Amino acid sequence: MPHYMVLINWTEQGARDAKSTVQRYDAAEAAGAKMGVTFKSFYWTMGAHDAVGIVEAADDATVSRFILTVGAQGNIRTVTARAYTRDEMSQIMKGMP
């Protein structure tokens, strides 16, 4: 299944309620499971982003639906990128001239 890297920044609303970030993550993980999205890893970070997650989903539409649903709660803004495993990248490179 495809993997996606999700870079997360808290909105003003999310930062005001930072103390509930672990509970919000738990709720997002449970919602993701119901929508076909599995968290492979998740980290709260320092620097340009407040958190980073790696998720797995069947396709772009599934992960997009999930990210839009969680984002609509108003606590986070995200940037999502498709991530390739070593084996997937090896297959991509085989097609190069």
ZADO-1210 file (C-alpha; in nm, 4 decimals, padded with zeros to 6 digits):
<atoms>
<atom x="00.0000" y="00.0000" z="00.0000" code="MET" pos="1"/>
<atom x="00.1192" y="00.3543" z="-00.0661" code="PRO" pos="2"/>
<atom x="00.2799" y="00.5518" z="00.2153" code="HIS" pos="3"/>
<atom x="00.2375" y="00.9241" z="00.2753" code="TYR" pos="4"/>
<atom x="00.4422" y="01.1689" z="00.4804" code="MET" pos="5"/>
<atom x="00.2207" y="01.4235" z="00.6564" code="VAL" pos="6"/>
<atom x="00.3845" y="01.7432" z="00.7849" code="LEU" pos="7"/>
<atom x="00.1620" y="01.8996" z="01.0498" code="ILE" pos="8"/>
<atom x="00.1415" y="02.2504" z="01.1896" code="ASN" pos="9"/>
<atom x="-00.0974" y="02.3564" z="01.4614" code="TRP" pos="10"/>
<atom x="-00.3376" y="02.6357" z="01.3837" code="THR" pos="11"/>
<atom x="-00.3908" y="02.9072" z="01.6429" code="GLU" pos="12"/>
<atom x="-00.6829" y="02.7007" z="01.7743" code="GLN" pos="13"/>
<atom x="-00.4686" y="02.3876" z="01.7947" code="GLY" pos="14"/>
<atom x="-00.1871" y="02.5697" z="01.9746" code="ALA" pos="15"/>
<atom x="-00.4289" y="02.7144" z="02.2313" code="ARG" pos="16"/>
<atom x="-00.5345" y="02.3592" z="02.3146" code="ASP" pos="17"/>
<atom x="-00.1876" y="02.2033" z="02.2921" code="ALA" pos="18"/>
<atom x="-00.2415" y="02.0081" z="02.6141" code="LYS" pos="19"/>
<atom x="-00.4895" y="01.7808" z="02.4330" code="SER" pos="20"/>
<atom x="-00.2574" y="01.6992" z="02.1425" code="THR" pos="21"/>
<atom x="-00.2115" y="01.3357" z="02.2500" code="VAL" pos="22"/>
<atom x="-00.5872" y="01.2850" z="02.2767" code="GLN" pos="23"/>
<atom x="-00.6353" y="01.4513" z="01.9355" code="ARG" pos="24"/>
<atom x="-00.3771" y="01.2142" z="01.7891" code="TYR" pos="25"/>
<atom x="-00.5557" y="00.9132" z="01.9422" code="ASP" pos="26"/>
<atom x="-00.8862" y="01.0324" z="01.7936" code="ALA" pos="27"/>
<atom x="-00.7245" y="01.0895" z="01.4526" code="ALA" pos="28"/>
<atom x="-00.5644" y="00.7448" z="01.4575" code="GLU" pos="29"/>
<atom x="-00.9018" y="00.5843" z="01.5394" code="ALA" pos="30"/>
<atom x="-01.0793" y="00.7867" z="01.2696" code="ALA" pos="31"/>
<atom x="-00.8089" y="00.6949" z="01.0209" code="GLY" pos="32"/>
<atom x="-00.8520" y="00.3255" z="01.0945" code="ALA" pos="33"/>
<atom x="-01.2237" y="00.3541" z="01.0170" code="LYS" pos="34"/>
<atom x="-01.1409" y="00.5305" z="00.6891" code="MET" pos="35"/>
<atom x="-00.8712" y="00.2858" z="00.5769" code="GLY" pos="36"/>
<atom x="-00.5685" y="00.4904" z="00.6884" code="VAL" pos="37"/>
<atom x="-00.3060" y="00.3340" z="00.9151" code="THR" pos="38"/>
<atom x="-00.0485" y="00.5351" z="01.1076" code="PHE" pos="39"/>
<atom x="00.2913" y="00.3704" z="01.0625" code="LYS" pos="40"/>
<atom x="00.4699" y="00.6276" z="01.2807" code="SER" pos="41"/>
<atom x="00.4040" y="00.9666" z="01.4368" code="PHE" pos="42"/>
<atom x="00.6324" y="01.2188" z="01.6058" code="TYR" pos="43"/>
<atom x="00.5859" y="01.5562" z="01.7684" code="TRP" pos="44"/>
<atom x="00.8734" y="01.7703" z="01.6455" code="THR" pos="45"/>
<atom x="01.0656" y="02.0914" z="01.7036" code="MET" pos="46"/>
<atom x="01.1423" y="02.3304" z="01.4207" code="GLY" pos="47"/>
<atom x="00.9407" y="02.4091" z="01.1108" code="ALA" pos="48"/>
<atom x="00.6638" y="02.1573" z="01.1871" code="HIS" pos="49"/>
<atom x="00.4807" y="02.0654" z="01.5054" code="ASP" pos="50"/>
<atom x="00.4450" y="01.6986" z="01.4118" code="ALA" pos="51"/>
<atom x="00.5236" y="01.4496" z="01.1366" code="VAL" pos="52"/>
<atom x="00.3359" y="01.1311" z="01.0566" code="GLY" pos="53"/>
<atom x="00.3809" y="00.8454" z="00.8151" code="ILE" pos="54"/>
<atom x="00.0512" y="00.6899" z="00.7118" code="VAL" pos="55"/>
<atom x="-00.0493" y="00.4105" z="00.4788" code="GLU" pos="56"/>
<atom x="-00.3648" y="00.4065" z="00.2664" code="ALA" pos="57"/>
<atom x="-00.4966" y="00.2266" z="-00.0389" code="ALA" pos="58"/>
<atom x="-00.4790" y="00.5346" z="-00.2605" code="ASP" pos="59"/>
<atom x="-00.4516" y="00.9135" z="-00.2829" code="ASP" pos="60"/>
<atom x="-00.8271" y="00.9619" z="-00.2512" code="ALA" pos="61"/>
<atom x="-00.8415" y="00.7710" z="00.0783" code="THR" pos="62"/>
<atom x="-00.5611" y="00.9656" z="00.2431" code="VAL" pos="63"/>
<atom x="-00.6972" y="01.2944" z="00.1049" code="SER" pos="64"/>
<atom x="-01.0418" y="01.2232" z="00.2496" code="ARG" pos="65"/>
<atom x="-00.8845" y="01.1504" z="00.5874" code="PHE" pos="66"/>
<atom x="-00.6603" y="01.4606" z="00.5892" code="ILE" pos="67"/>
<atom x="-00.9524" y="01.6840" z="00.4878" code="LEU" pos="68"/>
<atom x="-01.1730" y="01.5334" z="00.7602" code="THR" pos="69"/>
<atom x="-00.9133" y="01.5854" z="01.0330" code="VAL" pos="70"/>
<atom x="-00.8182" y="01.9309" z="00.9035" code="GLY" pos="71"/>
<atom x="-01.1816" y="02.0430" z="00.9065" code="ALA" pos="72"/>
<atom x="-01.1722" y="02.0316" z="01.2875" code="GLN" pos="73"/>
<atom x="-00.9555" y="02.3434" z="01.2746" code="GLY" pos="74"/>
<atom x="-00.6591" y="02.2312" z="01.4870" code="ASN" pos="75"/>
<atom x="-00.4019" y="02.1563" z="01.2157" code="ILE" pos="76"/>
<atom x="-00.2819" y="02.2432" z="00.8684" code="ARG" pos="77"/>
<atom x="-00.0969" y="01.9786" z="00.6704" code="THR" pos="78"/>
<atom x="00.1327" y="01.9222" z="00.3769" code="VAL" pos="79"/>
<atom x="00.1137" y="01.5660" z="00.2473" code="THR" pos="80"/>
<atom x="00.3590" y="01.3941" z="00.0144" code="ALA" pos="81"/>
<atom x="00.3637" y="01.0451" z="-00.1355" code="ARG" pos="82"/>
<atom x="00.6566" y="00.8502" z="00.0099" code="ALA" pos="83"/>
<atom x="00.8244" y="00.5579" z="-00.1677" code="TYR" pos="84"/>
<atom x="00.9852" y="00.2560" z="-00.0054" code="THR" pos="85"/>
<atom x="01.3232" y="00.1281" z="-00.1216" code="ARG" pos="86"/>
<atom x="01.1576" y="-00.1449" z="-00.3294" code="ASP" pos="87"/>
<atom x="00.9138" y="00.0987" z="-00.4895" code="GLU" pos="88"/>
<atom x="01.1963" y="00.3374" z="-00.5783" code="MET" pos="89"/>
<atom x="01.3990" y="00.0501" z="-00.7248" code="SER" pos="90"/>
<atom x="01.1052" y="-00.0329" z="-00.9543" code="GLN" pos="91"/>
<atom x="01.0735" y="00.3326" z="-01.0583" code="ILE" pos="92"/>
<atom x="01.4446" y="00.3506" z="-01.1409" code="MET" pos="93"/>
<atom x="01.4245" y="00.0392" z="-01.3611" code="LYS" pos="94"/>
<atom x="01.2167" y="00.2390" z="-01.6067" code="GLY" pos="95"/>
<atom x="01.4820" y="00.5068" z="-01.6536" code="MET" pos="96"/>
<atom x="01.6922" y="00.5078" z="-01.9706" code="PRO" pos="97"/>
</atoms>
